[in-house]
Amino acid sequence: MSETNSIFTENFPCAECRAGVLQRRHVTYFTWLGGELVSVPHFPAWVCDVCGKREYDSRAITWLNMILNPNAGKPTPKRRHPRSLRRPQTGMSRPVQDS
């Protein structure tokens, strides 16, 4: 068994009920985005076999937040590099000499 597969098959004790074990499952994830309810089927989570407490996979939450970002898919604005401009000095100005 590879190291990646062993991470997903490992179980953890439940911090909520202290009697159950968190097991990796795929559940339907619900969240509100503005005034709309968004549901995501087959979302990875750790679910307690006794109390049902869910802890969602942090990497999947990060990906979901990136996808649901209102700016997703829009091109990023090009950054303008500020040019070093001479700023006028404040205070007394130099007199202009006529030639």
C-alpha positions as CSV (number, residue, x, y, z in Angstrom):
1,M,0.0,0.0,0.0
2,S,1.4,3.4,-0.9
3,E,1.9,6.2,1.6
4,T,-0.9,8.3,0.0
5,N,-3.5,5.5,0.3
6,S,-2.5,4.8,3.9
7,I,-3.3,8.4,4.9
8,F,-6.9,8.0,3.7
9,T,-7.5,4.7,5.4
10,E,-6.2,5.8,8.8
11,N,-8.9,6.5,11.4
12,F,-8.8,9.1,14.2
13,P,-10.6,9.3,17.5
14,C,-13.5,11.8,17.6
15,A,-12.8,14.9,19.7
16,E,-16.5,15.6,20.1
17,C,-17.9,12.5,21.6
18,R,-14.6,10.8,22.5
19,A,-16.2,7.4,21.9
20,G,-16.3,7.2,18.1
21,V,-13.8,7.1,15.3
22,L,-13.5,9.6,12.4
23,Q,-13.6,7.7,9.1
24,R,-13.0,9.2,5.7
25,R,-16.3,9.4,3.7
26,H,-17.7,11.4,0.8
27,V,-20.7,13.5,1.9
28,T,-22.8,16.3,0.4
29,Y,-21.4,19.6,1.5
30,F,-23.7,22.6,1.9
31,T,-22.7,26.3,2.2
32,W,-24.3,29.7,1.6
33,L,-22.8,31.9,-1.0
34,G,-24.4,35.3,-0.7
35,G,-28.1,34.5,-0.6
36,E,-27.8,31.2,-2.5
37,L,-27.4,27.7,-1.1
38,V,-24.7,25.8,-2.8
39,S,-24.4,22.0,-2.5
40,V,-21.5,19.9,-3.5
41,P,-22.0,16.1,-3.7
42,H,-19.2,13.6,-3.1
43,F,-17.2,16.0,-0.9
44,P,-14.4,14.5,1.2
45,A,-14.9,14.6,5.0
46,W,-14.1,12.8,8.2
47,V,-17.3,11.5,9.8
48,C,-17.6,10.1,13.4
49,D,-19.2,6.6,13.4
50,V,-21.0,7.3,16.7
51,C,-22.1,11.0,16.9
52,G,-21.9,11.9,13.2
53,K,-19.6,14.9,13.7
54,R,-18.1,16.0,10.4
55,E,-14.7,17.5,9.8
56,Y,-14.2,18.6,6.2
57,D,-11.0,18.0,4.3
58,S,-9.1,21.3,4.5
59,R,-7.5,21.0,1.0
60,A,-10.9,20.4,-0.5
61,I,-12.3,23.4,1.3
62,T,-9.4,25.5,-0.1
63,W,-10.1,24.3,-3.6
64,L,-13.8,25.0,-3.2
65,N,-13.2,28.5,-2.0
66,M,-11.0,29.1,-5.0
67,I,-13.7,27.8,-7.4
68,L,-16.5,29.8,-5.8
69,N,-14.5,33.0,-5.7
70,P,-16.4,35.7,-7.7
71,N,-13.1,36.5,-9.5
72,A,-12.5,32.9,-10.6
73,G,-11.8,32.6,-14.3
74,K,-11.3,36.4,-14.8
75,P,-7.9,37.5,-16.0
76,T,-5.8,39.2,-13.3
77,P,-5.1,42.8,-13.9
78,K,-1.6,43.6,-15.1
79,R,0.5,45.2,-12.5
80,R,2.0,48.5,-13.5
81,H,5.5,49.1,-12.4
82,P,5.7,52.6,-11.0
83,R,8.3,54.7,-12.8
84,S,10.5,56.8,-10.7
85,L,9.3,60.3,-11.4
86,R,10.9,63.4,-10.0
87,R,8.5,64.9,-7.5
88,P,8.4,68.7,-7.2
89,Q,10.1,69.9,-4.0
90,T,7.9,71.6,-1.5
91,G,8.9,74.9,0.1
92,M,10.9,77.6,-1.6
93,S,11.2,77.3,-5.3
94,R,14.4,78.3,-7.2
95,P,14.2,81.5,-9.3
96,V,14.4,81.0,-13.0
97,Q,17.4,82.7,-14.6
98,D,16.9,84.5,-17.9
99,S,19.6,84.0,-20.4
